[in-house]
Amino acid sequence: MSDSPKVQLAYGVEQIQVLEGLEPVRKRPGMYIGSTGPRGLHHLVYEVVDNSVDESLAGYCDEILVSLGEDGSATISDNGRGIPTDIHPRTGKSALETVLTILHAGGKFGGGGYKVSGGLHGVGVSVVNALSEWVEVTVYRENQIFTQRFEYGIPIGSLISRPGEENRTGTSLTFKPDIGIFTTGITFDYVVLASRLRELAYLNGGVRISFRDERSSLLNNRNEIHEEVYYYKGGIKEYVSYINSEKEPLHSEIIYVNAEKDGVQVEAALQWCVDTYCDSILGFANNIRTVDGGTHIEGLKTVLTRTFNAFAKKRGKRKENDTNLAGENIREGLTAVLSVKVPNPEFEGQTKTKLGNTEVRGIVDNLVGEALTQYLEFNPSVIELILDKAIQAFNAAEAARRARELVRRKSILESSTLPGKLADCSSRDPSESEIYIVEGDSAGGSAKQGRDRRFQAILPLRGKILNIEKTDDAKIYKNTEIQSLITALGLGIKGEEFDEKSLRYHRIVIMTDADVDGAHIRTLLLTFFYRYQKSLLEGGYIYIACPPLYKVERGKNHTYCYDENHLNKTLKSFRDKSSYSIQRFKGLGEMMPKQLWETTMDPKRRMMKRVEIEDAIEADRIFTILMGDKVAPRREFIETHSADLDLAELDI
């Protein structure tokens, strides 16, 4: 025990801090919107849009407009019932001011206002108000127009009313995010918002969602207002068609389920595709994307496995004593959208990434099972095609088992044998360790000599790895380069639940040449990570190194330039006409170890791009286009985007 005197810190009633109103939100915004970065910024829009969608779920809204203003604001308008404006008996304020300024105040708790809703916590619009520089709300209700303004969560003046159009109803809310909260910037990403709005339109067939961008100066120097309309009468059936648009369907008709039990509505659309070796199941609960799954997804997987195994025995595809087809065999090539509407949903946290209602598992199992069985009984050709594909998957899995066991024996969990080409780091702390995946021995040599051996490992790969998009498991595990990747990273087996503890490095850096071949290798590696272990991308473990393309020397000074624009700006900055020389790096192997370190690997000076998946469906579609079997969609994509998109820098 130490003999040094303890420092007595004052701790009395004056240290007990009470946060009132919206103060907790401004004090700890991450608790309510996840982060104060781009993801949290866009979450503000989602919270307001969710309120409009809840009106549509209640049967009172079929038009939603989202508009991005030139001043950095966002406006969400609908033709729903309009937020009530009468004085609330408990708060003494108008209902409008109550829901804008008090947490957990709204029409989604008592059960009378909404049967089901996505914004169930009742903090959505009040959190938006708390984290905005200003908010202006207009309500059309009872032949009146009500308006009120708020600044930093505080009402400015009282609710104002004036006569309005007869029978017009709805709500329009405009807000400008607080730059003091979102210090990384308050510029909304059109693509990110468009993806979510399109998704909501698919999930709510018959609701028209218009998305308007008035920031003409920010988007490709356009001078006109850009607007897109998302309207899908076919709902999630059209969603599955969109996802599979670049794939070859195994059966043309999409299997569709729409039923209700005990107040829970279940809607599902399923279609299998031919040359796809994994499944894509999207789950939604009350329009909220449940990225971490939940009881509804568990129910769907269970009923698929049971139903198809029963049909396999019934149709003589499997004998009574044969091993059952595994769930992953049956789901191979499946694209499914499952949407449930639950009166009292139980989510894990405010971000609502996993549904926890235990009763939903059985309801999905029961309703999907009945509808699926009835459909397959009347469509024997479809069940034959799906079972044949599932049995092929089962046989391929058996053929790959020995290859997988070889990987298991070589894995870091069971053996200390690592690939001979791996130059490991001395640190054994994954959180501080990083591995650079480079192409060829030449680049590998420079990287090995230039690195910091304490925390940087180097893994050179020979040539281009397999295209996982076109490869089954047996070929994957027999490939030497793939084995080296799996073993070096500690990834384990495809399909197994991701275990962060087994990951040997928490920064996996793809470092390839800045040319076409380098871009192709980078895309192959990204395809491998996306298809083999998507959790690496979702967890933010994958990075792309940004080596320079040019070195400009002028006298005793030199500047590294990372693209053509950077080079041109550098050359224009030379006011006098003194001579200079330009060196173009054709590959990483041409760079001296010291150059590679100071430009690309030194944490104090390097630039890296973290690979994130904002839109899993769009990422899936892009990978299918670029790496799939169909040539025509790939050609069309390249022709469309070649002028304004570097394929090496796809935003996935």
C-alpha positions as CSV (number, residue, x, y, z in Angstrom):
1,M,0.0,0.0,0.0
2,S,1.3,3.4,-0.9
3,D,2.1,5.8,1.9
4,S,1.6,8.9,-0.2
5,P,-1.3,11.1,0.9
6,K,-4.6,10.8,-1.0
7,V,-5.8,13.9,-2.8
8,Q,-9.3,14.7,-1.4
9,L,-11.6,15.8,-4.2
10,A,-14.7,17.7,-3.3
11,Y,-17.8,15.6,-3.7
12,G,-21.0,17.1,-2.3
13,V,-24.4,18.1,-3.3
14,E,-23.0,20.9,-5.5
15,Q,-21.2,18.2,-7.6
16,I,-24.5,16.5,-8.5
17,Q,-25.5,17.9,-11.8
18,V,-29.1,17.9,-13.0
19,L,-29.6,18.4,-16.7
20,E,-33.0,19.7,-17.6
21,G,-35.0,19.8,-20.8
22,L,-32.8,19.1,-23.8
23,E,-29.5,19.7,-22.0
24,P,-28.7,15.9,-21.8
25,V,-28.9,15.7,-25.6
26,R,-26.5,18.6,-26.2
27,K,-24.2,17.3,-23.4
28,R,-24.0,13.7,-24.7
29,P,-25.3,13.8,-28.3
30,G,-23.7,10.4,-29.1
31,M,-26.1,8.7,-26.7
32,Y,-29.0,9.7,-28.8
33,I,-27.8,9.7,-32.5
34,G,-24.8,7.3,-32.3
35,S,-22.1,9.8,-33.3
36,T,-21.5,13.5,-34.1
37,G,-19.9,12.6,-37.4
38,P,-21.6,12.1,-40.8
39,R,-23.7,9.1,-39.6
40,G,-25.2,11.1,-36.7
41,L,-25.8,14.1,-39.0
42,H,-27.9,12.1,-41.4
43,H,-29.6,10.4,-38.5
44,L,-31.3,13.8,-37.8
45,V,-33.0,13.6,-41.2
46,Y,-34.1,10.0,-40.6
47,E,-35.7,10.8,-37.3
48,V,-37.9,13.5,-38.9
49,V,-38.7,11.4,-41.9
50,D,-39.6,8.4,-39.7
51,N,-42.3,10.6,-38.1
52,S,-43.8,11.2,-41.6
53,V,-43.6,7.5,-42.4
54,D,-45.3,6.7,-39.1
55,E,-48.2,8.8,-40.3
56,S,-48.3,6.7,-43.5
57,L,-48.3,3.5,-41.4
58,A,-51.3,4.9,-39.6
59,G,-53.0,5.5,-42.9
60,Y,-53.0,9.3,-43.0
61,C,-50.0,10.2,-45.3
62,D,-49.1,9.3,-48.9
63,E,-46.8,12.2,-49.8
64,I,-43.4,13.0,-48.3
65,L,-41.0,15.7,-49.5
66,V,-37.4,16.0,-48.4
67,S,-35.5,19.1,-49.5
68,L,-31.9,20.2,-48.9
69,G,-31.6,24.0,-48.8
70,E,-28.8,26.2,-50.1
71,D,-28.1,27.4,-46.5
72,G,-27.3,23.9,-45.3
73,S,-30.8,23.2,-43.9
74,A,-33.1,20.3,-44.5
75,T,-36.9,20.4,-44.8
76,I,-39.2,17.4,-44.4
77,S,-42.9,17.9,-45.3
78,D,-45.8,15.5,-45.3
79,N,-49.6,15.5,-45.8
80,G,-50.4,13.7,-42.6
81,R,-52.6,14.8,-39.8
82,G,-50.2,17.5,-38.6
83,I,-48.7,17.7,-35.1
84,P,-51.5,18.6,-32.6
85,T,-51.3,22.2,-31.4
86,D,-53.7,22.3,-28.4
87,I,-52.4,23.0,-24.9
88,H,-51.1,19.9,-23.3
89,P,-52.7,19.4,-19.8
90,R,-49.5,18.3,-18.1
91,T,-47.0,20.7,-19.6
92,G,-49.1,23.8,-20.0
93,K,-47.5,24.3,-23.4
94,S,-48.8,23.5,-26.9
95,A,-48.5,19.9,-27.9
96,L,-46.2,21.1,-30.7
97,E,-43.8,22.8,-28.3
98,T,-44.1,19.8,-25.9
99,V,-42.9,17.2,-28.5
100,L,-40.1,19.6,-29.7
101,T,-38.7,20.4,-26.3
102,I,-39.4,17.5,-24.0
103,L,-37.7,14.0,-24.3
104,H,-40.0,11.0,-24.5
105,A,-43.0,13.1,-25.4
106,G,-45.1,12.0,-28.4
107,G,-48.1,10.1,-29.7
108,K,-46.3,6.7,-29.7
109,F,-46.6,5.7,-26.1
110,G,-50.3,5.5,-25.3
111,G,-51.3,3.3,-28.2
112,G,-54.0,5.6,-29.5
113,G,-52.0,7.8,-31.9
114,Y,-50.1,5.1,-33.7
115,K,-50.7,1.3,-34.0
116,V,-47.0,0.8,-35.0
117,S,-44.2,3.3,-35.4
118,G,-40.4,3.4,-36.1
119,G,-39.6,6.4,-33.9
120,L,-40.9,4.6,-30.8
121,H,-38.6,6.2,-28.3
122,G,-40.3,9.6,-28.7
123,V,-37.0,11.4,-28.6
124,G,-36.6,11.9,-32.4
125,V,-37.9,15.3,-33.2
126,S,-36.8,16.7,-29.8
127,V,-33.3,15.5,-30.4
128,V,-33.2,17.1,-33.8
129,N,-34.4,20.3,-32.1
130,A,-31.7,20.1,-29.5
131,L,-28.9,19.5,-32.0
132,S,-29.9,22.2,-34.5
133,E,-28.9,25.9,-34.7
134,W,-32.5,26.6,-35.5
135,V,-35.8,24.8,-36.3
136,E,-38.9,26.1,-37.9
137,V,-42.1,24.1,-37.8
138,T,-45.3,24.7,-39.8
139,V,-48.4,22.7,-39.1
140,Y,-51.5,22.6,-41.4
141,R,-54.4,21.5,-39.2
142,E,-58.1,22.5,-38.6
143,N,-58.0,25.0,-41.5
144,Q,-55.2,26.9,-39.8
145,I,-51.5,27.3,-40.3
146,F,-49.4,27.2,-37.1
147,T,-45.8,28.2,-37.0
148,Q,-43.0,28.3,-34.4
149,R,-39.3,28.8,-34.3
150,F,-36.7,27.2,-32.0
151,E,-33.0,28.1,-31.6
152,Y,-30.6,25.6,-30.0
153,G,-33.7,23.8,-28.7
154,I,-35.3,26.8,-27.1
155,P,-38.6,28.2,-28.4
156,I,-38.4,31.7,-29.8
157,G,-41.7,33.3,-29.1
158,S,-45.0,31.4,-28.9
159,L,-47.0,29.4,-31.4
160,I,-48.5,31.7,-34.1
161,S,-51.6,30.8,-36.1
162,R,-53.3,32.2,-39.1
163,P,-56.1,31.1,-41.5
164,G,-55.1,28.4,-43.9
165,E,-56.4,26.4,-46.8
166,E,-59.5,24.4,-46.2
167,N,-59.0,20.7,-45.4
168,R,-55.2,20.9,-45.8
169,T,-53.3,18.9,-43.2
170,G,-49.6,18.0,-42.7
171,T,-46.4,19.1,-41.1
172,S,-43.3,20.8,-42.5
173,L,-40.1,20.9,-40.3
174,T,-37.0,22.7,-41.4
175,F,-33.8,22.5,-39.4
176,K,-30.1,23.5,-39.7
177,P,-27.7,21.3,-37.8
178,D,-25.5,23.0,-35.2
179,I,-21.9,23.2,-36.5
180,G,-20.8,23.4,-32.8
181,I,-22.1,19.8,-32.4
182,F,-21.2,18.3,-35.8
183,T,-17.6,19.6,-35.9
184,T,-16.7,17.4,-39.0
185,G,-19.2,19.4,-41.0
186,I,-22.9,19.8,-41.6
187,T,-23.1,19.1,-45.4
188,F,-25.6,16.4,-46.2
189,D,-24.5,13.6,-48.5
190,Y,-27.1,13.3,-51.3
191,V,-26.3,9.6,-52.1
192,V,-26.6,8.5,-48.4
193,L,-30.0,10.2,-48.0
194,A,-31.2,9.0,-51.4
195,S,-30.4,5.4,-50.4
196,R,-32.5,5.6,-47.2
197,L,-35.4,7.4,-48.8
198,R,-35.5,4.9,-51.7
199,E,-35.5,2.1,-49.1
200,L,-38.4,3.6,-47.2
201,A,-40.4,4.0,-50.5
202,Y,-39.9,0.3,-51.2
203,L,-40.9,-0.7,-47.7
204,N,-44.1,1.4,-47.9
205,G,-45.6,0.7,-51.2
206,G,-47.9,3.4,-52.4
207,V,-46.2,6.2,-50.6
208,R,-44.6,8.8,-52.8
209,I,-41.3,10.2,-51.5
210,S,-39.8,13.2,-53.3
211,F,-36.2,14.2,-52.7
212,R,-35.1,17.6,-53.8
213,D,-31.6,19.1,-53.7
214,E,-31.5,22.9,-54.0
215,R,-27.8,23.2,-53.3
216,S,-26.9,23.9,-56.9
217,S,-23.4,25.2,-56.0
218,L,-22.5,22.0,-54.2
219,L,-23.5,19.3,-56.7
220,N,-21.4,19.2,-59.8
221,N,-21.9,23.0,-60.3
222,R,-25.5,22.4,-61.5
223,N,-27.6,25.4,-61.9
224,E,-31.0,23.6,-61.7
225,I,-32.8,22.1,-58.8
226,H,-32.3,18.3,-58.8
227,E,-35.3,16.2,-57.8
228,E,-36.0,12.4,-57.7
229,V,-39.2,10.7,-56.9
230,Y,-39.4,7.3,-55.3
231,Y,-42.7,5.5,-55.7
232,Y,-43.1,1.7,-55.8
233,K,-46.6,0.4,-55.8
234,G,-45.2,-3.2,-55.7
235,G,-43.3,-2.4,-52.4
236,I,-40.7,-5.0,-51.3
237,K,-41.3,-7.2,-54.4
238,E,-39.9,-4.3,-56.4
239,Y,-37.1,-4.0,-53.9
240,V,-36.0,-7.6,-54.5
241,S,-36.3,-7.0,-58.2
242,Y,-34.0,-4.0,-57.9
243,I,-31.4,-5.9,-55.8
244,N,-31.4,-8.8,-58.3
245,S,-31.5,-6.6,-61.4
246,E,-27.9,-7.5,-62.4
247,K,-28.2,-11.2,-61.4
248,E,-29.8,-14.2,-63.1
249,P,-32.9,-15.3,-61.2
250,L,-33.4,-19.0,-60.6
251,H,-37.1,-18.5,-60.9
252,S,-38.9,-15.5,-62.5
253,E,-41.7,-15.0,-60.0
254,I,-40.9,-13.5,-56.6
255,I,-42.3,-15.4,-53.7
256,Y,-44.4,-13.0,-51.7
257,V,-45.9,-13.3,-48.2
258,N,-48.2,-10.7,-46.6
259,A,-50.1,-11.8,-43.5
260,E,-50.9,-10.7,-39.9
261,K,-51.2,-12.5,-36.6
262,D,-51.7,-11.2,-33.1
263,G,-51.3,-7.6,-34.3
264,V,-48.0,-8.3,-36.0
265,Q,-47.8,-7.8,-39.7
266,V,-45.3,-9.9,-41.7
267,E,-44.3,-9.1,-45.2
268,A,-41.6,-11.0,-47.1
269,A,-40.3,-11.3,-50.6
270,L,-37.9,-14.0,-51.7
271,Q,-36.1,-14.9,-54.9
272,W,-33.1,-17.2,-55.5
273,C,-30.4,-16.4,-58.1
274,V,-28.3,-18.8,-60.2
275,D,-24.6,-18.0,-59.9
276,T,-24.5,-16.6,-56.4
277,Y,-22.8,-18.4,-53.5
278,C,-24.1,-16.4,-50.6
279,D,-27.4,-15.0,-49.4
280,S,-28.6,-11.5,-48.9
281,I,-31.3,-11.1,-46.3
282,L,-32.5,-7.6,-45.3
283,G,-34.6,-7.4,-42.2
284,F,-36.8,-4.4,-41.1
285,A,-38.9,-3.8,-38.1
286,N,-41.3,-0.9,-38.3
287,N,-39.3,0.4,-41.3
288,I,-36.1,0.4,-39.3
289,R,-33.2,-1.6,-40.8
290,T,-32.2,-4.2,-38.3
291,V,-28.6,-4.7,-39.4
292,D,-27.8,-7.0,-36.5
293,G,-30.8,-9.2,-37.2
294,G,-33.2,-10.3,-34.5
295,T,-36.0,-12.6,-33.8
296,H,-37.8,-12.0,-37.1
297,I,-34.7,-13.0,-39.1
298,E,-34.2,-16.1,-36.8
299,G,-37.8,-17.1,-37.5
300,L,-37.3,-16.7,-41.3
301,K,-34.1,-18.8,-41.3
302,T,-35.7,-21.5,-39.2
303,V,-38.8,-21.9,-41.4
304,L,-36.8,-21.9,-44.6
305,T,-34.6,-24.7,-43.3
306,R,-37.5,-26.8,-42.0
307,T,-39.8,-26.3,-45.0
308,F,-37.2,-27.1,-47.7
309,N,-35.9,-30.2,-45.9
310,A,-39.5,-31.4,-45.6
311,F,-40.0,-30.9,-49.3
312,A,-36.7,-32.6,-50.1
313,K,-37.8,-35.7,-48.3
314,K,-41.3,-35.5,-49.7
315,R,-40.1,-35.3,-53.3
316,G,-37.5,-38.0,-52.9
317,K,-34.5,-35.6,-53.2
318,R,-33.2,-36.8,-49.8
319,K,-33.7,-40.1,-48.1
320,E,-35.0,-40.4,-44.5
321,N,-31.6,-41.3,-43.1
322,D,-29.7,-38.6,-45.1
323,T,-28.2,-35.6,-43.4
324,N,-30.5,-32.6,-43.5
325,L,-29.6,-29.7,-45.8
326,A,-28.0,-27.0,-43.7
327,G,-29.6,-23.6,-43.6
328,E,-26.7,-22.0,-45.5
329,N,-27.2,-24.6,-48.3
330,I,-30.8,-23.7,-48.7
331,R,-30.2,-19.9,-48.5
332,E,-27.4,-20.0,-51.1
333,G,-28.3,-17.5,-53.8
334,L,-31.3,-16.1,-51.9
335,T,-32.3,-12.5,-51.9
336,A,-34.9,-11.8,-49.3
337,V,-36.6,-8.7,-47.8
338,L,-38.4,-9.3,-44.5
339,S,-40.4,-6.5,-43.0
340,V,-42.4,-6.8,-39.8
341,K,-44.7,-4.2,-38.2
342,V,-44.8,-4.8,-34.4
343,P,-47.1,-2.8,-32.1
344,N,-44.6,-2.8,-29.1
345,P,-41.2,-3.5,-30.6
346,E,-38.2,-4.1,-28.3
347,F,-35.0,-2.8,-29.9
348,E,-31.4,-2.9,-28.6
349,G,-30.7,0.8,-27.9
350,Q,-31.7,4.0,-29.6
351,T,-30.0,2.9,-32.8
352,K,-32.4,0.0,-33.1
353,T,-30.1,-2.5,-34.8
354,K,-31.6,-5.7,-33.5
355,L,-35.2,-6.8,-32.8
356,G,-35.7,-8.6,-29.5
357,N,-39.4,-9.5,-29.3
358,T,-39.5,-13.2,-28.7
359,E,-43.0,-13.7,-29.9
360,V,-42.1,-12.4,-33.4
361,R,-39.9,-15.4,-34.1
362,G,-42.8,-17.8,-33.9
363,I,-45.2,-15.5,-35.8
364,V,-42.8,-15.2,-38.7
365,D,-42.1,-18.9,-38.6
366,N,-45.8,-19.7,-38.7
367,L,-47.0,-17.1,-41.3
368,V,-44.1,-17.6,-43.7
369,G,-44.3,-21.3,-43.3
370,E,-48.0,-21.5,-44.3
371,A,-47.6,-19.1,-47.3
372,L,-44.4,-20.7,-48.5
373,T,-45.7,-24.2,-48.3
374,Q,-48.9,-23.3,-50.2
375,Y,-46.9,-21.5,-52.9
376,L,-44.5,-24.4,-53.4
377,E,-47.3,-27.0,-53.5
378,F,-48.7,-25.1,-56.5
379,N,-45.4,-24.4,-58.1
380,P,-43.5,-27.7,-58.3
381,S,-41.0,-26.4,-60.8
382,V,-39.8,-23.7,-58.4
383,I,-39.2,-26.1,-55.5
384,E,-37.3,-28.4,-57.9
385,L,-35.0,-25.6,-59.0
386,I,-34.4,-24.4,-55.4
387,L,-33.8,-27.9,-54.0
388,D,-31.4,-28.8,-56.8
389,K,-29.3,-25.6,-56.1
390,A,-29.4,-26.4,-52.3
391,I,-28.2,-30.0,-52.9
392,Q,-25.4,-28.7,-55.1
393,A,-24.4,-26.3,-52.4
394,F,-24.5,-29.2,-49.8
395,N,-22.3,-31.3,-52.0
396,A,-19.9,-28.4,-52.6
397,A,-19.7,-27.8,-48.9
398,E,-18.8,-31.4,-48.3
399,A,-16.1,-31.2,-51.0
400,A,-14.7,-28.1,-49.4
401,R,-14.8,-29.5,-45.8
402,R,-11.3,-31.0,-46.1
403,A,-9.9,-27.8,-47.5
404,R,-11.5,-25.9,-44.7
405,E,-10.0,-28.2,-42.1
406,L,-6.6,-27.6,-43.7
407,V,-7.2,-23.9,-43.0
408,R,-8.3,-24.6,-39.5
409,R,-5.1,-26.5,-38.8
410,K,-3.1,-23.6,-40.1
411,S,-5.1,-21.0,-38.3
412,I,-3.6,-18.9,-35.6
413,L,-6.0,-20.4,-33.1
414,E,-4.5,-23.9,-33.5
415,S,-1.0,-23.4,-34.8
416,S,1.7,-20.9,-34.7
417,T,2.5,-21.5,-38.3
418,L,2.1,-18.2,-40.3
419,P,2.7,-17.7,-44.0
420,G,6.5,-17.6,-44.7
421,K,6.1,-14.4,-46.8
422,L,4.6,-12.6,-43.9
423,A,6.9,-10.1,-42.2
424,D,5.1,-9.8,-38.8
425,C,5.3,-7.0,-36.3
426,S,6.7,-7.4,-32.8
427,S,3.6,-6.1,-31.1
428,R,1.0,-8.7,-30.1
429,D,-1.7,-6.1,-29.3
430,P,-4.1,-6.2,-32.2
431,S,-5.5,-2.8,-31.4
432,E,-2.2,-1.1,-32.2
433,S,-1.1,-3.5,-35.0
434,E,-1.6,-3.0,-38.7
435,I,-0.9,-5.2,-41.7
436,Y,-0.2,-3.9,-45.2
437,I,-1.3,-6.2,-48.0
438,V,0.9,-5.3,-51.0
439,E,1.3,-6.7,-54.5
440,G,4.5,-8.5,-55.4
441,D,8.0,-9.0,-53.8
442,S,9.3,-5.7,-55.1
443,A,6.7,-3.5,-53.3
444,G,6.9,-5.9,-50.4
445,G,10.7,-5.4,-50.1
446,S,10.4,-1.6,-50.0
447,A,7.5,-1.8,-47.5
448,K,9.4,-4.2,-45.2
449,Q,12.5,-2.0,-45.2
450,G,10.5,1.2,-44.7
451,R,8.0,0.1,-42.0
452,D,8.0,0.5,-38.3
453,R,8.6,-3.1,-37.3
454,R,7.1,-2.6,-33.9
455,F,3.5,-2.4,-35.1
456,Q,3.5,-2.7,-38.9
457,A,3.3,-6.1,-40.6
458,I,3.7,-6.7,-44.4
459,L,2.1,-9.5,-46.4
460,P,3.1,-9.5,-50.1
461,L,0.7,-11.3,-52.5
462,R,1.7,-12.8,-55.8
463,G,-0.4,-11.5,-58.7
464,K,-4.1,-11.2,-58.5
465,I,-6.1,-13.3,-56.0
466,L,-9.2,-15.3,-57.0
467,N,-12.4,-13.4,-57.9
468,I,-14.6,-14.5,-54.9
469,E,-17.7,-13.4,-56.8
470,K,-17.3,-16.3,-59.2
471,T,-15.7,-19.0,-56.9
472,D,-17.1,-21.7,-54.6
473,D,-15.7,-22.6,-51.2
474,A,-13.6,-25.5,-52.4
475,K,-11.6,-23.4,-54.8
476,I,-11.2,-20.6,-52.2
477,Y,-9.6,-22.8,-49.6
478,K,-7.3,-24.4,-52.1
479,N,-5.8,-21.1,-53.3
480,T,-2.4,-20.3,-51.8
481,E,-2.8,-16.6,-51.7
482,I,-6.3,-16.8,-50.1
483,Q,-4.9,-19.2,-47.5
484,S,-2.1,-16.8,-46.7
485,L,-4.7,-14.0,-46.2
486,I,-7.0,-16.0,-44.0
487,T,-4.2,-17.4,-41.8
488,A,-2.2,-14.2,-41.5
489,L,-5.3,-12.2,-40.4
490,G,-6.7,-14.9,-38.2
491,L,-10.1,-14.9,-40.0
492,G,-11.2,-18.4,-39.4
493,I,-13.8,-20.1,-41.7
494,K,-16.3,-18.4,-44.1
495,G,-19.8,-18.3,-42.6
496,E,-18.6,-18.6,-39.0
497,E,-19.6,-15.7,-36.7
498,F,-16.9,-13.0,-36.7
499,D,-14.7,-13.1,-33.6
500,E,-12.8,-9.9,-33.1
501,K,-10.5,-11.6,-30.5
502,S,-9.1,-13.9,-33.3
503,L,-8.3,-10.9,-35.5
504,R,-4.5,-10.3,-35.4
505,Y,-4.5,-6.7,-36.7
506,H,-7.2,-4.0,-36.2
507,R,-6.0,-2.1,-39.3
508,I,-5.9,-4.1,-42.5
509,V,-4.4,-1.8,-45.2
510,I,-4.7,-2.5,-48.9
511,M,-1.6,-0.9,-50.5
512,T,-1.5,-1.4,-54.3
513,D,0.0,0.5,-57.2
514,A,-1.8,3.5,-58.4
515,D,-2.5,2.1,-61.9
516,V,-5.2,0.0,-63.5
517,D,-3.7,-3.3,-62.3
518,G,-3.4,-2.0,-58.8
519,A,-7.0,-0.8,-58.9
520,H,-8.1,-4.3,-60.1
521,I,-6.2,-6.0,-57.3
522,R,-7.7,-3.6,-54.8
523,T,-11.2,-4.4,-56.1
524,L,-10.5,-8.2,-55.9
525,L,-9.4,-7.8,-52.3
526,L,-12.4,-5.7,-51.4
527,T,-14.6,-8.3,-53.0
528,F,-12.9,-11.0,-50.9
529,F,-13.5,-9.1,-47.7
530,Y,-17.1,-8.2,-48.6
531,R,-18.1,-11.8,-49.5
532,Y,-15.9,-13.8,-47.1
533,Q,-16.1,-11.7,-43.9
534,K,-18.3,-8.6,-44.3
535,S,-18.0,-7.9,-40.6
536,L,-14.4,-6.6,-41.3
537,L,-15.9,-3.8,-43.4
538,E,-18.8,-3.2,-41.1
539,G,-16.4,-2.9,-38.2
540,G,-14.2,-0.4,-39.9
541,Y,-11.1,-2.6,-40.0
542,I,-10.3,-2.2,-43.7
543,Y,-8.3,0.8,-45.1
544,I,-6.9,1.8,-48.4
545,A,-3.4,3.3,-48.5
546,C,-2.9,6.5,-50.7
547,P,0.6,6.5,-52.1
548,P,1.6,9.5,-54.2
549,L,1.7,9.4,-58.0
550,Y,4.3,12.1,-58.5
551,K,7.3,13.7,-56.9
552,V,8.0,17.3,-58.0
553,E,11.5,18.5,-57.2
554,R,12.5,22.2,-57.4
555,G,15.9,23.1,-56.2
556,K,16.4,21.6,-52.7
557,N,12.6,21.2,-52.1
558,H,10.3,18.5,-53.2
559,T,6.5,17.9,-53.1
560,Y,4.6,14.7,-53.3
561,C,1.4,14.8,-55.4
562,Y,-1.4,12.2,-55.0
563,D,-3.3,12.8,-58.3
564,E,-3.4,15.0,-61.4
565,N,-5.3,17.8,-59.8
566,H,-2.8,18.0,-56.9
567,L,0.1,18.0,-59.5
568,N,-1.5,20.8,-61.5
569,K,-2.1,22.9,-58.4
570,T,1.5,22.4,-57.3
571,L,2.8,23.5,-60.7
572,K,0.6,26.6,-60.8
573,S,1.9,27.6,-57.4
574,F,5.4,28.2,-58.9
575,R,5.3,31.9,-59.6
576,D,8.8,32.2,-61.1
577,K,10.0,30.1,-64.0
578,S,12.8,28.3,-62.3
579,S,13.3,24.7,-63.4
580,Y,11.7,21.7,-61.8
581,S,11.5,18.0,-62.4
582,I,8.6,15.6,-62.2
583,Q,9.0,11.9,-61.3
584,R,6.0,9.6,-61.8
585,F,5.9,6.5,-59.6
586,K,4.8,3.6,-61.8
587,G,4.6,1.3,-58.8
588,L,5.4,1.1,-55.1
589,G,8.5,-1.0,-55.9
590,E,10.0,2.1,-57.5
591,M,9.9,4.1,-54.3
592,M,12.7,4.0,-51.9
593,P,11.9,2.6,-48.5
594,K,12.3,6.0,-46.9
595,Q,10.0,7.6,-49.5
596,L,7.3,4.9,-48.9
597,W,7.5,5.4,-45.2
598,E,7.2,9.2,-45.2
599,T,4.4,9.4,-47.9
600,T,2.3,6.3,-47.2
601,M,3.1,4.5,-44.0
602,D,4.1,7.1,-41.4
603,P,1.0,7.6,-39.1
604,K,2.0,11.3,-38.7
605,R,2.0,12.1,-42.4
606,R,0.2,9.5,-44.4
607,M,-3.3,9.6,-45.9
608,M,-5.6,6.6,-45.6
609,K,-9.2,5.9,-46.6
610,R,-11.3,3.9,-44.3
611,V,-13.7,1.6,-46.2
612,E,-17.3,1.8,-44.9
613,I,-20.6,0.4,-46.1
614,E,-23.3,3.0,-45.9
615,D,-25.6,1.2,-48.2
616,A,-25.2,-2.6,-48.1
617,I,-27.6,-3.2,-51.0
618,E,-25.9,-0.7,-53.3
619,A,-22.5,-2.2,-52.3
620,D,-23.8,-5.7,-53.2
621,R,-25.2,-4.5,-56.5
622,I,-21.9,-2.8,-57.4
623,F,-19.8,-5.8,-56.6
624,T,-22.2,-8.0,-58.7
625,I,-21.8,-5.6,-61.6
626,L,-18.0,-5.2,-61.4
627,M,-17.1,-8.8,-60.5
628,G,-20.0,-10.9,-61.7
629,D,-20.4,-13.0,-64.9
630,K,-22.5,-10.5,-66.9
631,V,-20.4,-8.4,-69.2
632,A,-23.1,-6.0,-70.4
633,P,-23.9,-4.4,-67.0
634,R,-20.2,-3.9,-66.4
635,R,-19.6,-2.3,-69.7
636,E,-22.6,0.0,-69.2
637,F,-21.4,1.0,-65.7
638,I,-17.9,1.8,-67.0
639,E,-19.2,3.8,-69.9
640,T,-21.6,5.7,-67.7
641,H,-19.1,6.6,-64.9
642,S,-15.7,6.6,-66.7
643,A,-15.8,10.4,-67.0
644,D,-16.4,11.2,-63.4
645,L,-15.5,8.1,-61.4
646,D,-12.3,6.4,-60.6
647,L,-13.1,2.7,-60.2
648,A,-10.3,2.4,-57.7
649,E,-12.2,4.8,-55.4
650,L,-15.7,3.4,-55.3
651,D,-17.7,4.7,-52.4
652,I,-18.7,1.5,-50.7
